[in-house]
């Protein structure tokens, strides 16, 4: 008999740039809470607008990496910043985020916006010791490109 999970369709948005253990942890935890997991991969253009520079890994490659993770049933390219607009296309029951969003103005807004359409927000522990921003800064130091990475946008983690 199949294991019953609390949600039917889950959505786990992110940049997934420089894919690392924190990304894998979110996707693994998310899949344990839903029958079908869609990973939202943020477009290069949206990342550039939010962070002030393009991702290290282009969208087509990030999409292929995320699509290949065994916990992911489908990958969706996010091209608009409004997650409710994305929900209108994907129709998920729950959105998964790192707990660094919990209690923040952006997290509170996300919870309010999705409560209005009956979607739950579930937070998972954020992997503090590894992030794409930290990896990118280390690469910048190694390559001698130590310009600021632009404003850190927690929205896209």
C-alpha positions as CSV (number, residue, x, y, z in Angstrom):
1,X,0.0,0.0,0.0
2,X,1.3,3.5,-0.9
3,X,2.4,5.8,1.9
4,X,-0.1,8.6,2.5
5,X,1.5,12.1,2.4
6,X,-0.2,15.2,3.8
7,X,-0.3,17.0,0.5
8,X,-1.0,16.0,-3.1
9,X,1.1,18.6,-5.1
10,X,4.0,20.4,-3.6
11,X,6.0,23.3,-5.0
12,X,9.6,24.1,-4.0
13,X,10.9,27.3,-5.7
14,X,14.5,28.4,-5.9
15,X,17.3,29.6,-8.0
16,X,19.2,26.3,-7.7
17,X,22.4,28.0,-8.8
18,X,25.6,26.1,-7.9
19,X,23.4,23.2,-6.7
20,X,24.5,22.1,-3.2
21,X,23.4,20.0,-0.2
22,X,21.0,22.7,1.0
23,X,19.1,22.4,-2.3
24,X,19.0,18.7,-2.1
25,X,17.8,18.8,1.5
26,X,14.8,21.1,0.6
27,X,13.8,18.8,-2.3
28,X,14.2,15.6,-0.2
29,X,12.1,17.0,2.7
30,X,9.5,18.5,0.3
31,X,9.0,15.2,-1.4
32,X,8.4,13.5,1.9
33,X,5.4,15.8,2.4
34,X,3.6,15.4,-0.9
35,X,2.7,12.9,-3.6
36,X,4.0,14.9,-6.5
37,X,6.8,17.5,-6.3
38,X,7.3,20.4,-8.7
39,X,10.5,22.4,-8.4
40,X,10.3,26.0,-9.5
41,X,13.5,27.1,-11.1
42,X,13.8,30.9,-11.3
43,X,14.7,32.3,-14.7
44,X,18.1,34.0,-15.4
45,X,16.3,37.3,-16.0
46,X,14.4,37.2,-12.7
47,X,17.6,36.3,-10.8
48,X,19.5,39.2,-12.5
49,X,16.7,41.7,-11.5
50,X,16.7,40.4,-7.9
51,X,20.4,40.0,-7.3
52,X,22.0,42.4,-9.7
53,X,23.9,39.7,-11.7
54,X,23.2,36.6,-13.7
55,X,23.4,33.1,-12.1
56,X,26.7,31.2,-12.5
57,X,24.8,28.3,-14.1
58,X,22.5,29.1,-17.0
59,X,18.8,28.3,-16.7
60,X,18.8,25.3,-19.1
61,X,21.5,23.6,-17.1
62,X,19.9,24.4,-13.7
63,X,16.6,23.1,-15.0
64,X,18.3,19.8,-16.2
65,X,20.1,19.3,-12.8
66,X,16.9,19.9,-10.8
67,X,14.8,17.8,-13.2
68,X,17.3,14.9,-12.7
69,X,17.0,14.8,-8.9
70,X,15.1,11.7,-7.9
71,X,12.8,13.6,-5.5
72,X,11.5,15.9,-8.2
73,X,8.6,14.9,-10.4
74,X,8.5,18.0,-12.6
75,X,10.4,21.3,-13.0
76,X,8.8,24.6,-13.8
77,X,10.5,27.7,-15.0
78,X,9.5,30.8,-12.9
79,X,9.3,33.9,-15.0
80,X,7.2,36.2,-12.8
81,X,8.0,37.3,-9.3
82,X,4.5,36.8,-8.0
83,X,4.2,33.2,-6.6
84,X,0.4,33.4,-6.7
85,X,0.6,33.9,-10.5
86,X,2.9,30.8,-10.6
87,X,0.3,28.9,-8.5
88,X,-2.4,29.8,-11.1
89,X,-0.3,27.8,-13.6
90,X,1.0,25.0,-11.5
91,X,-1.9,24.5,-8.9
92,X,0.0,23.2,-6.0
93,X,-1.4,22.5,-2.5
94,X,1.7,23.5,-0.5
95,X,4.7,25.7,-1.0
96,X,8.0,24.8,0.6
97,X,10.5,27.3,1.8
98,X,13.6,27.5,4.0
99,X,12.9,28.6,7.5
100,X,15.0,31.7,7.0
101,X,11.7,33.1,5.6
102,X,9.7,32.3,8.7
103,X,8.6,35.5,10.5
104,X,10.0,37.9,7.9
105,X,7.9,40.5,6.1
106,X,8.3,38.4,2.8
107,X,7.4,35.2,4.6
108,X,4.4,36.8,6.3
109,X,3.2,38.2,2.9
110,X,3.6,34.8,1.3
111,X,1.5,33.2,4.1
112,X,-1.2,35.8,3.7
113,X,-1.3,35.6,-0.1
114,X,-1.5,31.8,-0.1
115,X,-4.0,31.5,2.8
116,X,-6.4,33.4,0.5
117,X,-6.2,30.6,-2.1
118,X,-6.0,27.7,0.4
119,X,-2.3,26.8,0.0
120,X,-0.2,26.0,3.0
121,X,3.4,27.2,3.5
122,X,5.7,24.6,5.1
123,X,9.2,25.7,6.3
124,X,12.2,23.4,6.4
125,X,15.5,24.1,8.2
126,X,17.8,26.3,6.1
127,X,21.2,24.8,5.5
128,X,23.2,27.6,7.1
129,X,26.7,26.3,6.5
130,X,26.2,26.1,2.7
131,X,24.6,28.6,0.3
132,X,25.0,29.5,-3.4
133,X,25.9,33.0,-2.3
134,X,28.8,31.7,-0.1
135,X,30.0,29.4,-2.9
136,X,29.8,32.3,-5.4
137,X,31.8,34.6,-3.1
138,X,34.5,31.8,-2.7
139,X,34.7,31.4,-6.5
140,X,35.0,35.2,-6.9
141,X,37.9,35.3,-4.5
142,X,39.6,32.3,-6.3
143,X,39.1,34.0,-9.7
144,X,40.1,37.5,-8.5
145,X,36.6,38.8,-9.3
146,X,35.8,40.2,-5.8
147,X,33.1,42.7,-6.9
148,X,30.0,42.7,-4.6
149,X,27.5,40.0,-5.5
150,X,24.7,42.5,-5.5
151,X,21.9,42.7,-2.9
152,X,21.1,39.4,-1.4
153,X,17.6,38.5,-2.1
154,X,16.2,36.0,0.4
155,X,13.1,35.7,-1.9
156,X,15.1,33.5,-4.3
157,X,16.7,31.2,-1.8
